[in-house]
Amino acid sequence: MEPGGDDPRPAPLDAADPLRERRIDGKQVYAGALLDVRRDRARLPDGKEAVREYIVHPGAVLVVPVRDDGRLVVERQYRYPHDRAFLEFPAGKLDPGESALATGVRELAEETGYRATVWTRLGIVHPVISYSTEAIELYAARRLVHVGACLDAGEFLEIVDCSEAELYAAIEEERVTDAKTVAALALYTRWQNARVRSIVVRIAGLVQGVGYRYWLIRAAQAAGVAGWVRNRRDGSVEARMQGDTVACDRLVDACCAGPRGARVDRVDVMRAPFDAGLRDFDLRGSD
């Protein structure tokens, strides 16, 4: 086994990468309420040693909340290190044992007071790769319903609605400089402008035993969307959808209601590799 079995960093993407530095040993040099600072000795590719200092972070989630009219919900939040308020999308760090999506649902409700039905994963960013393990999962949240905010003690925010154009103008004028917000807006715009979709959709709620799969087959065939649908053992329905973006997005929106008797709590959307073999839309066995 490689030295440093207590390595707090994520597993290497490619353990055989010739540029990879091998950790020899390390220690925690500071533990605060937020920061976990480490100092390691590492073996460089040429065999020499170097000191590497970095911050261990539990990970975070950012949410791009989208109103029904297309405007985006952002926050004005004061950030002490810069002694100023920033415009940014709602975000927060993962609690122990919490999934990224659960964090997004929680942070959206706590900070903005909104609950969303449709959650689309946009991607992941590593905002400070030179000195932190932080990774931020990015989601878009649609079909918002206001349920009332519940801010943490000592947290003060202003909620602002902006169009995409207004946010891009704010970036150009350097009124929006938060890296995660800039990245999330770019990925959201790319998602919106895509001409085709290739996605996996999971529908949670009362969706089994109410004819949901057969309703979805008919709806997908009418929309010209290829793919398949099946029940999952966790009680949800999973569908593979591929086709024109407008048709797929309308079908996802229709999934929020489903057939008579269904009660949909949440629809999760994830990118999937394009499958040239998908032609029709059919039924598959449970996972």
N, C-alpha and C positions, 0 to 999 in steps of 0.2 A: 504494500500500500504506500502511496506517496506520502511524504512527511506533511504534517499539518492537517490531520484528520478532523480537527476542530474548526476548519475553514468556514467562516460564516458567509462566504460569497456564494452566488448561484453556481450550479454545476457548469463546467465549461461547455461551450457550444461544440467545440472540436478539440478534444484532448490532445490530438496529434498535430495541431497547428504549429508550424515552425516558429511563429512569432510569440507563442505562449510563454509566459514567465511562470516558473514553478515556485510555489510557496514553500519556504523552508520552515519557518515558524512565525509566530506573531502573538500579540497581546492586545488587550483592551487598555487604552490609555486615558479614556474619559467616558463616563456614563452619566448622561444627564436625563432630564425629562423627555427630551426629543432626540438628542444626539448620542450615538454609540460610535466612538472614534477608535479606530484600530491602527496599529503600526506593525507591519510585517517585514520580514526579510524574504527576498525573492531571488531565485536563480534566473539570470537573464539567458537569452538564447546563445550568447557567446561563452557562457559558463561563469561569468562574473556575478557578484552579488549586488543588490540594490535595496534600499529601504522604500517601502510603499506605505503611505498613509492614506486612509480613506474612511468614509462614514458608512456604517451598515444601516440600511433603511428597510422597513417592512414592506414597502411597496404602497402604491396609491392608485386612486381611480379618479378620472375626470369625466364629467358628464356635459354634453352639449344638449341643453334642453331646447326643444323646438316647439313653438306654439303652432296652433292649427293654421295661422296665417303665414307661417314660415319665419317669423321673427324669432330671434334667439335670446335666451335669458342669460344675462351675465351679472356678475356681482362687482361692486366696488368694495374692496377690502383693504384695510391698512396693513402694511407689512413693515414691521419694526426695523429690520436691518437696513432698509432703504429710506425709512422715515417718510413714507408717502403711501397713498392709496393707489391700488392697481385695479384695472378692469380685467377680470378673469372669469373663466367658466367655473362653476362649482366643482370642488374636488376635495378629497380627504384621504388620509392613509388607512390602510387595512387594519382592522382589529385582529387579534390572534384568532386563527381558525376560521376567519371570514373569507368567503369567496369575493372575487373582484366585483361580480355583478351585485352581490348583496351589499357591498360597500357603496356602490353607485346608487342603489335604491335608497339606502339609508341617508347618504349625504345629500341627495337631491331633496328628500323630504325635510331633513333637518335645516338645511341652509336656505332653500327657496320656498319651501312649503308645498311643493308639487309632488304628485304621484304620477307615474307614467305607465302606460300599457305596453307600448312597443319599445324594445331596447335593442339597438343595433351596435354590435361591436365594430369600432372603426380601426382598431389597431393598438399598438403599444409604442411608447417612446421611452428612451433612457435620457433624462434631461441633463445630467451632469456626470458623464461617463469617466471623467478624469479623476473624480474623488468621491464617488458615492455609488452604492449598489442600487439606488432607487430606480424602479421601473414603474411607469404609469400606464395603466390600461385606460383606453379611451372609448367612450360610448356616446351614441346619440340616443336621446329619449324623446319619444313622441306621444301624442294623444295625452296631453297633460291635464290633470285635474288638481285644483288647489285644495289642499287639506290643512294648511297652516304650518308655518315654520316652527322649529324647536331648536334654537341655537344653543350651542354649548355655553357654559358660563365664561364670561370674558370675551365672547365673540360678538362682533358688531359688523353688520353688513348693510349695504344698500343694493336693492335689486333693480336692474335696468334691462329694458328690452331694446335690442338692436337688430337691424337687418344685416345680412351678410355684407352688403356693400358698405354699410356704416362701419362695420368692424374692420374691413380691409382698409378703409380710409383712415381709421384710427391707428392701424399698424403703420401705414405710410407716414402718418404725422407723429409717430412714436408716442401715441397716447395709449397704445396697447403694446407692451414689450414682454409680457410674461411668456416664457418659452413654451410651456405646455399649452397655453391658450392659442398661440400662433400655430403650433403644430396641429392641434385638434381642429381648428377652423379649416386649415388646408386639407386635412383628411376628410372632413365632413363635406367640403365643397367637391372634392374628387369623387366621393361616394354619390353625391347628388347628381353629378354630371355624367356618370357612367351611362353608356348606351345600353348595356346588357347587365343582367344580374345572374349570378350563380351562387345560391345561398342555401343554407339549412335553417329551417324555421321550427322552433319548438313552442307549442301552445299549451299553457298550463291553466288549470281550473277544472270545472266540471265539463270535460270534453270527451270522455269515453262513455259508451253506452247510450249516446244521444244521436248517433248517425253522423258524427262529425267527419269521419274519413270519407264517407260516400258523398256527403255534401261538398267536401273539398275537391274530390275527383271531378265532380260535375262543374264546379266553379273554375278549376284550373283548365279543364278542357275547353270551356266556353271562352276563357281568356287567352287561349293559345300558349299556355305555360306548360313546359315539359317537367317531368319529375316523378315523384312517388310520395306516398303517405303511409304511415304505420303508427300503431300504438306503441307506447313505451311502458316498461314495467313500473315506472314511477307515477303512472296515471296521466301523463301528458301525451300529446300527439306530436309526432315529428314529421316534417315534410321537407322534401328536396324540391327546390324550385329553380328553374332556369329558363331565361327568355328575355324579352324586351323589358327594360327597366320600368316603364310606366305600367305595363301589365303586371309585373311581379309586385310592384309597390301597391297597386290597387288590390291585388289578391291578399297581400299581407294585411292591409287595412280591413278587408272583408273578414279575415280570420279573427279579428277582434270581436266580432259578433257571432259568426258561425251559424249553424242551423238552430231552429227553434228547440229550446230545451237546454242549450249549451250556456255555460257561464264562463267567460274567459277572464282570467285574472292577469295574465301577462303573456306577451308574445316576444320571444327572443330570436334575433336574427344574426346569423354568422356567415361570413364569406365561406365559400367552398370552391375547390378547383373546378374548372370547366370540364364537363363530361360530354364529349362528342357523341356518346352512345345514347343519350337521353332523347327520346323522340315523343312519346306519349306521356300521359300522367296516369299511373296505375297504383294498385294497392300492393303493399308488401307485408310480410309477416312481422309480428312484434319483435323488438330487439331482445 
